Every structure is written in structure tokens, then in C-alpha cells.
Amino acid sequence: MSGFPENTLDYDVAIVGAGPAGAACALALRRSGLRVALLDKAQFPRDKVCGDAVPGQAFKALRQLDPAFVEQLWQLQPRDDVRDSRLVAPSGAGLTLQWKLPSFNSPRETFDAALLELVRQHSATEILENTGLKTLSIAPGHARLTTTDGREITAGLVIGCDGANSVVGRKLLPAPLDRAHHCAGVRAYYENVAGASSGTTEFFLSSDYLAGYVWLFPVGGGRCNVGLGMLSEIVSAHKVDLKETLARVLATHPELAGRFAGARQLGPIVGFGLPLGGGRTRPISGSRFMLCGDAASLIDPLQGHGIDTAIQSGILAGAQAAACFEQQDFSAGFMRQYDAQVEHKIGRKLAKSYRLMRFLSNKAWLVNAAVGLARVPGLRAWVQKAIG
Ligand SMILES: Cc1cc2nc3c(=O)[nH]c(=O)nc-3n(C[C@H](O)[C@H](O)[C@H](O)COP(=O)(O)OP(=O)(O)OC[C@H]3O[C@@H](n4cnc5c(N)ncnc54)[C@H](O)[C@@H]3O)c2cc1C
């Protein structure tokens, strides 16, 4: 299948992006015997705009690779171990839900550097920081990459883990921005937020921003990650300035205004995009390439988490890459196995989440009613299951 002598290529696999998807993919390939490069345009530790809540499913996926990885991550500082979530309905009524899977919040600057450290310690991956992907083409028998520092790299397979503005995706599977399946989010760090309780993540819904929410997540060290996410369709239609809206909500919301009166903002409010999953199924692979995580639009549309699906898809791509080399088959047809796995293990759940998010997005009364219902012990489990 190759048509190009593979031992003359620089690498068997080039993973672009060393966030959760790329790091997980490199970890999944650690025993494959393949020559793997992991490129990132940044030098770690690096910041990533996020709510910093690492979902329990992320640890579950990493545990399946090696339980020691999770134990090592659980030593991280700063972090805040999450026991429960408090949901505040537009009516102001609150509901606390307990989570079964252990999870924690930790600034992405810390968490992503720790994931990359796992790659460094447990694999022979060549980590190339300060190395941005500039151009990419698929030639017969190999992928050819050029980097921002002027290098040319050849590889048998390229895996795009380069996030929401993926260069790999833009070059190989260009698609226009679909605002109905895209969220815009902003966040800032604060200290001294009154009533911020270690172990509890808080979500504030309002009829002003129903296709989204304000979050308040303790991240350890007395700091909270506070942000607002909203469906891009609504941001664009109503010309919402998210930074201004977050600042206004924190100053005027009946509960939050009091709690933020003595709080100190640490650094600016910054924003980034969230490509949501659950939309029309489109390919996320082709001849000699796959996309993972945000590059493949795998963020949960209801809750906005994507670290878990980035890690899950990175692991699936690692397994598919190993199969490609075993079978010496890098064709688009063979790669579809990866798309099918992602759809089966991640996509179907995201489609359900998307339908629920759309259904609730203009029904404040229903959210109020659901929070009220969930206070009835027998109905709580049902509401918790619907939220995920
Ligand atoms: C405001 C906001 C809040 C969020 N809150 C949460 C949350 O609380 N919990 C949660 O689970 N998810 C959250 N998410 C989603 C989460 O951040 C992403 O789903 C997750 O980071 C996806 O991981 P990834 O590895 O696919 O991409 P990323 O984490 O974005 O990593 C991509 C990597 O690729 C590198 N890169 C980019 N371009 C290039 C290039 N050209 N060449 C080389 N390298 C490149 C980047 O430097 C980066 O290191 C939030 C997102 C936003 C925007």
C-alpha cells in the first residue's frame, strides 16, 4: 500500500498538538514500536482557555491504558477534587447532584503539562515543542508537513490533535463554521469568591443566556475559574459581547453579585471556541490521517466538556494507527474504522446531548420545573441521568 520506502520517512506517526488528545494518542502508541513525533506550537506548560474541570470519563479512559497514569495525575497541585455540582435554575432554585466517577479541577496549564510529562516518562515519543504545523499534504505513500521553524517532516500517518482551529482539519477536511454546532466561551480566574466551596462545581442558568451557562469552578489554591459559554448562533444573532456579559452577570445576578463583591479578578477575561459534537456525521479521517478531540468537533453540547472525549478519541486513533501499520493499509476506507469507533463510543452520546441542549435552550420554565422535580428523591436520578 505504501509506494514510498517507509524506513526513509522521518517518523511513522506525526501527532500534531500535545493537548489531551495528542498526549493520550502518544500514550496509546507507547508500546507499538512505531516512531512517533508529537509536535506542538507551544512550549509547555502553556495555558489553554477552559473551565479546567477534568471529567471523570477522562480518568476512566486513561486508567484503561495504565492505572499508574491516573495515580500520577492525582498528585497534581493545584487541584480541587470534585464531589458534587450545584445547578442554579433561572428561578434561582438550586439543586445539588453527586457524581459517581472521581474527577478534579486543575488549571489546564498544570494538567496538560502533567499529561505531557506522562508521555515523556512512559514512551519513546519525540516531543517537538515550539513547532507549529504550517502546511500539510498527503502524497503517495506519506504525509508531508512543514513547520513554522522551517522544517520539513515526512510521516506515514498524521493525527490532527491541534484543537478547535485545527490546521490539519482545515487543510484536509475543510468545512465552514457551523454556528449551530459551535459555542463561544470566556473565562477568568478569581480569588476570594464568597461561598465558593471546595469540592463543588456550580452552574448558573438564566433565561438571558439559556443556550449556555455561567460556571464557577474551584481549581485549588483559593482560586476559581469563572466563565460563560453560549451557542455561537445566539452570540452572532444577538451580537452578544461575552466578556461584557460575564462581567455584568457577576455584578448583577441576584446570587452572584453578593458573592463577587469582595472577589479579585486575576488576569483578563479571555475567550476561545468550542466545536460541539452531535451534529451531522462527517468524516474525521481520510487517507493517511485522522482528527481527534476538538479538531474532530467532539465537545459535549450540553455541558461543554471535551477533555474526556479528546482523550478517548486520542486513544482510539492510537489503536487505529497501530492497526494501519500492522495491516499496511492507510487507505481512507480502512481509516473509516476509526470514524465508526468514535461514532459508536462518543458520537451517539453527543447527539443525544445536542438534542437535549436544543430542546431546553428556549424553555426556562422547563429547566425550573426539572430542578423542582429533581428535589423529589425518586426523580433526582432521572434528571441526573438526562444531564449526563
Ligand atoms: C471557555 C472554554 C471552557 C471549557 N471548559 C471545559 C471544561 O471545564 N472541561 C472540559 O472537559 N472541557 C472544557 N472545554 C473544552 C476543552 O478545552 C477542549 O475540549 C479540550 O481542550 C480539547 O483537547 P484537544 O487536545 O483536542 O485540544 P487542545 O487542548 O486545544 O490542544 C490542542 C494543542 O494543539 C496545539 N496546536 C494548535 N495549533 C497547532 C499547530 N498549527 N501546530 C502545532 N500545534 C498546534 C495547541 O498549542 C494545543 O496544545 C472548554 C473549552 C472552552 C473554550
The ligand as an ORCA input file, in Angstrom:
! r2SCAN-3c Opt
* xyz 0 1
  C     -14.162     28.514     27.517
  C     -14.000     27.016     27.490
  C     -14.304     26.264     28.614
  C     -14.152     24.880     28.590
  N     -14.345     24.161     29.750
  C     -14.120     22.829     29.770
  C     -14.165     22.099     30.981
  O     -14.336     22.648     32.074
  N     -13.981     20.761     30.934
  C     -13.723     20.106     29.760
  O     -13.592     18.871     29.759
  N     -13.628     20.793     28.595
  C     -13.788     22.125     28.577
  N     -13.623     22.828     27.410
  C     -13.259     22.099     26.182
  C     -11.796     21.665     26.232
  O     -10.985     22.793     26.484
  C     -11.396     21.003     24.915
  O     -12.391     20.108     24.502
  C     -10.063     20.257     25.042
  O      -9.023     21.137     25.349
  C      -9.761     19.515     23.734
  O      -8.480     18.946     23.782
  P      -7.618     18.811     22.438
  O      -6.403     18.061     22.823
  O      -8.476     18.313     21.351
  O      -7.251     20.298     22.029
  P      -6.420     21.425     22.828
  O      -6.500     21.199     24.275
  O      -6.883     22.720     22.277
  O      -4.921     21.166     22.390
  C      -4.507     21.453     21.082
  C      -2.993     21.620     21.067
  O      -2.599     21.808     19.718
  C      -1.628     22.835     19.647
  N      -1.703     23.416     18.305
  C      -2.691     24.180     17.772
  N      -2.392     24.505     16.508
  C      -1.205     23.931     16.226
  C      -0.362     23.914     15.092
  N      -0.678     24.552     13.961
  N       0.811     23.225     15.159
  C       1.187     22.567     16.302
  N       0.415     22.571     17.411
  C      -0.756     23.233     17.383
  C      -2.011     23.818     20.750
  O      -0.897     24.580     21.177
  C      -2.529     22.860     21.829
  O      -1.507     22.498     22.743
  C     -13.745     24.225     27.398
  C     -13.426     24.983     26.267
  C     -13.540     26.366     26.313
  C     -13.134     27.163     25.118
*
